[in-house]
Amino acid sequence: MTTHYQTLDLTEQASTDDIRRAYRRLVLITHPDRTPDPAAHARYLAINEAYDVLGNARRRAGYDALLWVRRNPPAAPAGAPPTTVATRQRPARARPVSLQERYAAQYALLFRCMRPVMLAGALLSLSLGLDWLLARAQPEQVRVLDAAVYYTGGRYPEPHVYYVHQTERGFFASDSAVAVGETLLVRRTPLWRKALQVRRPAAAHSLETDTVYTGLAWLVPLALGLLAGLTLWPGINQDYRLGFGLVSVVLLGVTVYQLLHP
């Protein structure tokens, strides 16, 4: 039978610090986030069980006493019939699963489900950063002009008109209308085709555009990449990782909406 000391690769004379160091070392090796091996996950549960006993001085004393009794069974009284193996065997009972083990299994399953979403969020944030760096200005001709109206909030909402322009390279939205056929100098990203800057060749000022890069909107994909990376990092507290992951899901939805909006 494997003892808790053998599970932690320790001798029975190990100190409290030795037990703590061994537990931390083995948990990092067998954690479900580090390896998908079912055998490693089973060992991870056994390591937690061993540390629950040996990490507590009172429980360890009781466990040491139990080991001593198992290794030194009391002698049978004189004249008593010999005890056979068959009479000593008892039906095996399933070991109750501790609350810590249940939480560890639930967290491992949750993070496995969140991992693809967090990877998508981190890659999307990285692609937006690279897309912004590779943006170049080129002349574009307006081919289609469309107008949309939205209403501001308040007791007396007022209509606000913004214009969606289509060129040969993509779209851009602005509060100012540009005539069909007019040529503009547009600084556009190569991947997501977002117009960062729109300017008439003879004008000194640029037209205001509305994209994921405009104003403070760029903070959303930046925060998405940061929080998604923290969620994927197994060295952080699991409760913090869960919170970061939930916020990342919301930021991912906002970023996708901004990308799909003209």
TIPALUM-510394 format. One record per residue (C-alpha): residue number from 1; x, y, z. Coordinates in steps of 0.1 Angstrom, whole numbers, padded with zeros to 4 digits. Layout:
REM residues N
R pos    xx    yy    zz
R NUM     X     Y     Z
...
***
This chain:
REM residues 262
R pos    xx    yy    zz
R   1  0000  0000  0000
R   2  0013  0034 -0009
R   3  0015  0058  0020
R   4  0010  0096  0019
R   5  0048  0100  0024
R   6  0055  0079 -0006
R   7  0030  0099 -0026
R   8  0049  0131 -0019
R   9  0083  0114 -0024
R  10  0093  0119  0012
R  11  0105  0099  0042
R  12  0084  0096  0074
R  13  0110  0119  0091
R  14  0103  0148  0067
R  15  0098  0182  0083
R  16  0069  0205  0077
R  17  0089  0227  0053
R  18  0099  0195  0034
R  19  0063  0185  0030
R  20  0053  0220  0018
R  21  0081  0222 -0007
R  22  0074  0187 -0021
R  23  0037  0195 -0024
R  24  0043  0227 -0044
R  25  0068  0210 -0067
R  26  0045  0180 -0075
R  27  0014  0201 -0079
R  28  0031  0222 -0106
R  29  0041  0190 -0125
R  30  0007  0172 -0123
R  31 -0017  0201 -0125
R  32 -0045  0195 -0151
R  33 -0037  0228 -0168
R  34 -0001  0216 -0174
R  35 -0008  0182 -0188
R  36 -0039  0164 -0201
R  37 -0026  0130 -0190
R  38 -0054  0112 -0170
R  39 -0027  0095 -0149
R  40 -0012  0128 -0140
R  41 -0046  0141 -0130
R  42 -0052  0110 -0107
R  43 -0018  0116 -0091
R  44 -0027  0153 -0087
R  45 -0057  0143 -0066
R  46 -0036  0119 -0045
R  47 -0010  0146 -0039
R  48 -0037  0169 -0026
R  49 -0051  0142 -0004
R  50 -0017  0135  0011
R  51 -0010  0171  0018
R  52 -0044  0176  0035
R  53 -0032  0149  0060
R  54  0005  0156  0063
R  55  0002  0194  0061
R  56 -0018  0194  0094
R  57  0001  0185  0125
R  58 -0028  0169  0143
R  59 -0039  0148  0113
R  60 -0003  0138  0106
R  61  0001  0125  0142
R  62 -0031  0104  0138
R  63 -0019  0091  0104
R  64  0015  0081  0119
R  65 -0002  0063  0147
R  66 -0024  0044  0121
R  67  0007  0034  0101
R  68  0024  0021  0133
R  69 -0007  0000  0142
R  70 -0008 -0015  0107
R  71  0028 -0024  0108
R  72  0026 -0038  0144
R  73 -0007 -0057  0146
R  74 -0016 -0070  0181
R  75 -0007 -0107  0188
R  76 -0036 -0131  0189
R  77 -0043 -0146  0224
R  78 -0032 -0181  0231
R  79 -0056 -0208  0220
R  80 -0074 -0185  0196
R  81 -0080 -0199  0161
R  82 -0057 -0185  0134
R  83 -0071 -0156  0115
R  84 -0072 -0163  0078
R  85 -0069 -0138  0050
R  86 -0105 -0144  0040
R  87 -0118 -0134  0075
R  88 -0097 -0103  0076
R  89 -0109 -0089  0042
R  90 -0137 -0064  0042
R  91 -0157 -0050  0013
R  92 -0139 -0021 -0002
R  93 -0156  0012  0002
R  94 -0153  0041 -0023
R  95 -0132  0069 -0009
R  96 -0152  0101 -0004
R  97 -0142  0129 -0027
R  98 -0131  0160 -0008
R  99 -0144  0194 -0015
R 100 -0110  0206 -0026
R 101 -0109  0177 -0052
R 102 -0143  0186 -0065
R 103 -0133  0223 -0069
R 104 -0100  0213 -0086
R 105 -0119  0191 -0111
R 106 -0145  0218 -0118
R 107 -0119  0245 -0123
R 108 -0099  0222 -0147
R 109 -0130  0215 -0168
R 110 -0140  0252 -0169
R 111 -0105  0264 -0179
R 112 -0103  0237 -0206
R 113 -0136  0251 -0221
R 114 -0124  0287 -0218
R 115 -0090  0281 -0233
R 116 -0100  0282 -0270
R 117 -0120  0314 -0264
R 118 -0090  0330 -0246
R 119 -0067  0320 -0274
R 120 -0090  0336 -0299
R 121 -0092  0368 -0279
R 122 -0054  0370 -0275
R 123 -0048  0363 -0313
R 124 -0075  0389 -0322
R 125 -0059  0416 -0300
R 126 -0025  0408 -0315
R 127 -0038  0409 -0351
R 128 -0053  0443 -0344
R 129 -0020  0457 -0331
R 130 -0001  0443 -0361
R 131 -0028  0456 -0385
R 132 -0025  0491 -0370
R 133  0013  0490 -0375
R 134  0010  0480 -0411
R 135 -0015  0506 -0421
R 136 -0006  0526 -0452
R 137 -0022  0557 -0469
R 138 -0035  0553 -0504
R 139 -0059  0572 -0527
R 140 -0094  0558 -0528
R 141 -0124  0569 -0548
R 142 -0159  0570 -0532
R 143 -0183  0547 -0551
R 144 -0213  0545 -0529
R 145 -0227  0569 -0503
R 146 -0252  0558 -0477
R 147 -0267  0577 -0447
R 148 -0279  0564 -0413
R 149 -0297  0581 -0385
R 150 -0295  0574 -0348
R 151 -0310  0593 -0319
R 152 -0292  0606 -0288
R 153 -0306  0598 -0254
R 154 -0324  0621 -0230
R 155 -0360  0633 -0226
R 156 -0359  0651 -0260
R 157 -0338  0629 -0283
R 158 -0323  0646 -0313
R 159 -0316  0628 -0346
R 160 -0279  0625 -0357
R 161 -0269  0616 -0392
R 162 -0237  0598 -0401
R 163 -0225  0587 -0435
R 164 -0211  0554 -0447
R 165 -0188  0556 -0477
R 166 -0178  0526 -0498
R 167 -0146  0527 -0518
R 168 -0127  0501 -0539
R 169 -0108  0490 -0507
R 170 -0135  0491 -0481
R 171 -0158  0512 -0460
R 172 -0155  0542 -0436
R 173 -0181  0560 -0416
R 174 -0179  0598 -0409
R 175 -0201  0626 -0397
R 176 -0193  0645 -0430
R 177 -0205  0634 -0464
R 178 -0181  0630 -0493
R 179 -0195  0631 -0529
R 180 -0196  0600 -0550
R 181 -0166  0600 -0574
R 182 -0144  0621 -0551
R 183 -0109  0608 -0545
R 184 -0096  0608 -0509
R 185 -0063  0599 -0492
R 186 -0072  0570 -0468
R 187 -0049  0554 -0443
R 188 -0063  0519 -0441
R 189 -0052  0487 -0423
R 190 -0044  0458 -0446
R 191 -0061  0430 -0426
R 192 -0093  0443 -0412
R 193 -0097  0471 -0438
R 194 -0103  0498 -0412
R 195 -0099  0534 -0422
R 196 -0076  0551 -0396
R 197 -0075  0585 -0413
R 198 -0094  0600 -0442
R 199 -0083  0633 -0458
R 200 -0090  0652 -0489
R 201 -0058  0658 -0509
R 202 -0061  0696 -0507
R 203 -0075  0698 -0471
R 204 -0053  0703 -0440
R 205 -0077  0685 -0416
R 206 -0089  0649 -0417
R 207 -0124  0637 -0416
R 208 -0135  0621 -0383
R 209 -0140  0583 -0386
R 210 -0155  0558 -0363
R 211 -0135  0525 -0360
R 212 -0121  0502 -0333
R 213 -0090  0524 -0334
R 214 -0108  0557 -0329
R 215 -0106  0576 -0296
R 216 -0104  0554 -0266
R 217 -0120  0524 -0284
R 218 -0085  0509 -0289
R 219 -0084  0503 -0251
R 220 -0110  0475 -0255
R 221 -0088  0451 -0277
R 222 -0058  0461 -0256
R 223 -0075  0450 -0224
R 224 -0088  0419 -0242
R 225 -0053  0407 -0251
R 226 -0040  0415 -0215
R 227 -0068  0397 -0197
R 228 -0069  0368 -0221
R 229 -0032  0362 -0215
R 230 -0036  0364 -0177
R 231 -0065  0338 -0180
R 232 -0042  0314 -0199
R 233 -0014  0317 -0173
R 234 -0017  0288 -0149
R 235  0005  0305 -0123
R 236 -0022  0329 -0112
R 237 -0048  0322 -0085
R 238 -0077  0303 -0101
R 239 -0103  0327 -0087
R 240 -0085  0356 -0104
R 241 -0082  0337 -0136
R 242 -0119  0330 -0137
R 243 -0127  0367 -0132
R 244 -0103  0377 -0159
R 245 -0118  0351 -0183
R 246 -0154  0363 -0178
R 247 -0143  0399 -0184
R 248 -0124  0388 -0215
R 249 -0155  0372 -0229
R 250 -0174  0405 -0227
R 251 -0145  0424 -0242
R 252 -0143  0399 -0270
R 253 -0179  0405 -0279
R 254 -0174  0442 -0279
R 255 -0143  0440 -0301
R 256 -0161  0417 -0326
R 257 -0190  0442 -0328
R 258 -0166  0471 -0334
R 259 -0149  0451 -0362
R 260 -0182  0442 -0379
R 261 -0195  0478 -0377
R 262 -0186  0499 -0408
***
